[in-house]
Each structure stands twice: as structure tokens, then as C-alpha cells.
Amino acid sequence: MRFLTSLFFLLSILSAAAQTSPTIVLHDLKEAEALGSDLYANSRATGLVLVVVRGKQMYFHSYGETVPGSHQAPSLDSEVRLCSLTKIFTTDLLAQFVAEGKINLDDPLKKYAPNGAVVPEKDAVITLEELATHTAGLEREIGTAPRRAPHFSYPDYETRWHWLASTELKFTPGTKAFYSNVGFDLLSDALAEALHTPYPQLLETRTLKPLKMWDTTFFPKSRQCERLMTGAHEEGPCTITANTEGSGGLYSTPADMVKFLSYLVGAGAPAQAEYARDVYLLPSSLKGQYGLDHAGRPSGIGLGWMHLGASGDESHVIEKTGAGAGFTTYIAIHPASHTAIFVAMTEGRAGGWEPGFNLFKASNNGLLALAGLPPFPDRPTRRASARRSLQTRVHANKSSRRKRAMHANQRTVGGS
């Protein structure tokens, strides 16, 4: 009897949690067309694609041209560069392998380094979690790419590990956050070493194939390159980008991103586990953070993800920005309404956004508008900031307990 009572109590909690807040009014996804029009006009893009997924619903719209002068609108099959959205594919794999006990977040990078490689330290070692949260003390890049090197083809494996041996960390790992691309390429190297499998193969077998994302790749075929959106300026060839497999090299299509967004909001099979998007670090616990606030000042740092607002707030958004090779890309999730958006645009001839416009922040506000919620305030009040901070701390404590439990389970099942 006690078991049944407990079961009914648990079911009532789960049922209540599954319902959206009574203050959320879900608007028809077709209203996103106005959002896309605004993004396209103010970004001065050559072409722009917008995907919105809410549960089993999907909305797609495109604006402008696939190629300047083509008079052809982008389609669901248009190829795009994901740029730094690649990082959340890397950390999704990381979270999976941690949950399975194959690696630990606090494993040192040195454990998975090539034989004889030197991994710098500064009062502490670099861990996998610090690579995934931009707190490893590494530079953003290892230096300027060689002239005429195709986008996302530099640095290769040997170059970055050679550079790492001679670099000095910017700060003690875990004390500050500094956005690092090379850190995520080192993370993908570590995953490949830990699983004894080339990283592209890991991504293919664990993510792309199960989600049927057939056009998402580091190795574009000629037919895919022919569909690549291009901006107003020559950005070099469409070519293999496996050298930056962890940080920015992925190509994809809006059709494939429908599948990925469905995975993120739990509407597909499989669905991403929530711990892959949790808050793992509070910016307030750091001595500083740099390069993480393009879409708004983060309230929490996840594994590749940034959190805006406290996890308990109905306006809480989880996001990742990307840019490079003439593209700007963005993914944002609104957990309270189970809605996610993907935006990709190519640079226009005007050479920049309208003054005062921010594509990422405008996308966030459009996402909230689809749930009948007001936009994020430009400058939160002191009381609102304090309330969000408190709620974020509470959530972070829960996440910390979950991580400790996960690690304990890994030790139990023989995880490294």
C-alpha cells in the first residue's frame, strides 16, 4: 500500500511537471514567419533559414537567396555551415559517454593525450569538463591559419598537440572562462582516444545515424557542396573539415536540423538526456568570463551550452551561438514550452547587421514571443537578478549532486 501511495505521488509530480506554466500561451508556429522576416531585414543577410520545432510540430521558412544573384530561395535541403554549433554535438557525445561510465568529467586531458605529449598545467590539471565549459585556461585559437587554408581546416591534430606542448595557460584551470575553439578540438581528440575510435565515426554511429541526419558531415560530397549557401563574399572552397571536428567543422541542412531540434526537445526517438544541457558552472563562481555573452550574459554555463535566466524561470533559454566562413548560426531552446529554433544566415553585401541589432538576442525574444512571454529585459532589475541568481544556485546544487551520483555509479560499474 505504501508503495502504491508513493507511486501515485510520483506520477502526480511528473504529470504536473510535464504541463506548461499557466502564464505561457503557445502561439501558432506560423507566427515565426514575422520573426524570420525581422531577422532577415535587420541582419542584411544574403540568405537566411529558420527552423522552429515544438514537440511534434515543425515550421520552416527561408528568406533571400541561396547564392547572390540566383533568385533562388534556400530550401530544407540547402547546405549550411554549423560553425560553433558543432560544439554541442561534441558535448552531447561527452555526456553520453560519461553517463555510460566510459569516461569521467574530471578525467585529466593528459590521460588521453598522444604518447609523449606535454599538457601544460598551472596549479591544476586541465580536465574534460574544463574543456567543455571553456575554463581550461586555453587561448581561443592557436594562431592565424596559413594563407589560403580553407575555413575550418586548421589546425590539424599534430599541429594543435605540438602547440599545446609549448603554450602557457592563461589562468589556473577552473578559475575563469575564456571561449576556446582549440579546447573543443582537444576534447574531440580525447573522446576518440578514450573510445579507441576516430571521432567522425563516433559522431556517425552515436548521433547522426540514429537521428538519420544524412546530410550532416565533415566530408561533403560534390552534390552537397553544390547546395551550400554562400554569402556576398568569396569564402573559399567547400571541402573536408575534419581537422576542426570538435569545434566548428560540421556541415548540415535545415532538414537535418529539424531532426536535431526534435532530439533536443525530447520529441524524437532517441531524445537527448537533460543532464547534457544542465548548468555545470555558475559564472558568479569564476573570477571572470570572456567571449560567452554574445546572446546575453549567461546565468549558467553548461557543457557547450549557455543558460540565460534561471532554470526555474518560465523565460529560461538554453543557447549556443556560431559564426565563421560568412555564416552566422544559432540554436536556442525554451524548455518551458518545449520549443527550439535554429537560424543560419549568410553575410550580405552591406557587411554587417543594422546598428543596434543582435541576431541572437532577437531570436531569443522571438522564441519567447511564440510562448506568449515578454522579451528579455536589456538590464534586469536588481531584485530580478538576485532572484535568478538564487534559483540558478539551487539548480546548480542539484546538478552537482546529480554529477556526484553519476560518478559514483561509474565507479560502481567500473568506469575509468
JOZINOR-V155565 format. One record per residue. N is the residue number from 1. RES is the residue in one letter. NEAR is the number of other C-alpha atoms within 8 Angstrom. Layout:
BEGIN
n->[N;N]
res->[RES;RES]
near->[NEAR;NEAR]
END
This chain:
BEGIN
n->[1;2;3;4;5;6;7;8;9;10;11;12;13;14;15;16;17;18;19;20;21;22;23;24;25;26;27;28;29;30;31;32;33;34;35;36;37;38;39;40;41;42;43;44;45;46;47;48;49;50;51;52;53;54;55;56;57;58;59;60;61;62;63;64;65;66;67;68;69;70;71;72;73;74;75;76;77;78;79;80;81;82;83;84;85;86;87;88;89;90;91;92;93;94;95;96;97;98;99;100;101;102;103;104;105;106;107;108;109;110;111;112;113;114;115;116;117;118;119;120;121;122;123;124;125;126;127;128;129;130;131;132;133;134;135;136;137;138;139;140;141;142;143;144;145;146;147;148;149;150;151;152;153;154;155;156;157;158;159;160;161;162;163;164;165;166;167;168;169;170;171;172;173;174;175;176;177;178;179;180;181;182;183;184;185;186;187;188;189;190;191;192;193;194;195;196;197;198;199;200;201;202;203;204;205;206;207;208;209;210;211;212;213;214;215;216;217;218;219;220;221;222;223;224;225;226;227;228;229;230;231;232;233;234;235;236;237;238;239;240;241;242;243;244;245;246;247;248;249;250;251;252;253;254;255;256;257;258;259;260;261;262;263;264;265;266;267;268;269;270;271;272;273;274;275;276;277;278;279;280;281;282;283;284;285;286;287;288;289;290;291;292;293;294;295;296;297;298;299;300;301;302;303;304;305;306;307;308;309;310;311;312;313;314;315;316;317;318;319;320;321;322;323;324;325;326;327;328;329;330;331;332;333;334;335;336;337;338;339;340;341;342;343;344;345;346;347;348;349;350;351;352;353;354;355;356;357;358;359;360;361;362;363;364;365;366;367;368;369;370;371;372;373;374;375;376;377;378;379;380;381;382;383;384;385;386;387;388;389;390;391;392;393;394;395;396;397;398;399;400;401;402;403;404;405;406;407;408;409;410;411;412;413;414;415;416]
res->[M;R;F;L;T;S;L;F;F;L;L;S;I;L;S;A;A;A;Q;T;S;P;T;I;V;L;H;D;L;K;E;A;E;A;L;G;S;D;L;Y;A;N;S;R;A;T;G;L;V;L;V;V;V;R;G;K;Q;M;Y;F;H;S;Y;G;E;T;V;P;G;S;H;Q;A;P;S;L;D;S;E;V;R;L;C;S;L;T;K;I;F;T;T;D;L;L;A;Q;F;V;A;E;G;K;I;N;L;D;D;P;L;K;K;Y;A;P;N;G;A;V;V;P;E;K;D;A;V;I;T;L;E;E;L;A;T;H;T;A;G;L;E;R;E;I;G;T;A;P;R;R;A;P;H;F;S;Y;P;D;Y;E;T;R;W;H;W;L;A;S;T;E;L;K;F;T;P;G;T;K;A;F;Y;S;N;V;G;F;D;L;L;S;D;A;L;A;E;A;L;H;T;P;Y;P;Q;L;L;E;T;R;T;L;K;P;L;K;M;W;D;T;T;F;F;P;K;S;R;Q;C;E;R;L;M;T;G;A;H;E;E;G;P;C;T;I;T;A;N;T;E;G;S;G;G;L;Y;S;T;P;A;D;M;V;K;F;L;S;Y;L;V;G;A;G;A;P;A;Q;A;E;Y;A;R;D;V;Y;L;L;P;S;S;L;K;G;Q;Y;G;L;D;H;A;G;R;P;S;G;I;G;L;G;W;M;H;L;G;A;S;G;D;E;S;H;V;I;E;K;T;G;A;G;A;G;F;T;T;Y;I;A;I;H;P;A;S;H;T;A;I;F;V;A;M;T;E;G;R;A;G;G;W;E;P;G;F;N;L;F;K;A;S;N;N;G;L;L;A;L;A;G;L;P;P;F;P;D;R;P;T;R;R;A;S;A;R;R;S;L;Q;T;R;V;H;A;N;K;S;S;R;R;K;R;A;M;H;A;N;Q;R;T;V;G;G;S]
near->[4;5;6;7;8;8;8;8;8;8;8;8;8;8;8;7;7;6;6;8;7;5;5;11;9;8;9;6;9;6;9;11;8;7;10;14;9;8;11;13;8;9;11;14;14;17;20;16;15;13;14;14;14;13;10;8;6;10;10;9;9;12;12;13;14;15;12;10;5;7;9;8;10;15;8;8;9;12;14;11;10;15;15;13;15;14;12;11;10;13;12;10;11;9;10;9;10;13;9;9;15;12;11;12;8;7;9;10;13;8;6;11;10;5;4;4;9;7;9;12;9;9;6;7;10;13;12;13;9;12;14;14;13;13;15;16;14;12;11;10;8;9;4;5;7;5;4;5;8;10;11;9;13;10;10;9;8;6;8;12;9;9;9;10;10;7;7;5;12;7;9;13;14;10;11;13;14;14;11;11;10;13;14;14;12;11;14;12;12;11;11;12;11;10;7;6;9;8;11;9;8;11;11;9;9;9;10;12;10;9;11;8;12;8;10;11;9;12;8;11;6;6;6;10;11;6;9;11;12;14;15;10;8;6;8;7;6;8;8;8;13;10;11;14;15;15;16;14;18;13;13;13;13;15;8;13;12;12;12;10;12;15;14;11;16;12;11;10;7;8;11;10;6;6;7;12;10;9;13;11;10;13;11;5;7;11;7;8;10;8;7;10;8;8;10;7;8;12;14;14;15;15;14;11;11;13;16;13;12;13;9;8;8;7;10;14;12;13;13;13;13;11;11;8;7;11;13;14;15;14;12;14;13;14;10;10;10;11;14;15;14;13;12;13;12;15;16;12;9;6;7;8;10;8;4;4;9;8;8;10;9;10;11;13;11;11;13;13;11;14;11;11;10;7;9;7;5;4;4;7;6;6;6;8;9;8;8;12;10;8;11;15;9;8;11;12;8;8;12;9;8;8;8;8;8;10;10;8;9;16;10;7;7;7;11;8]
END
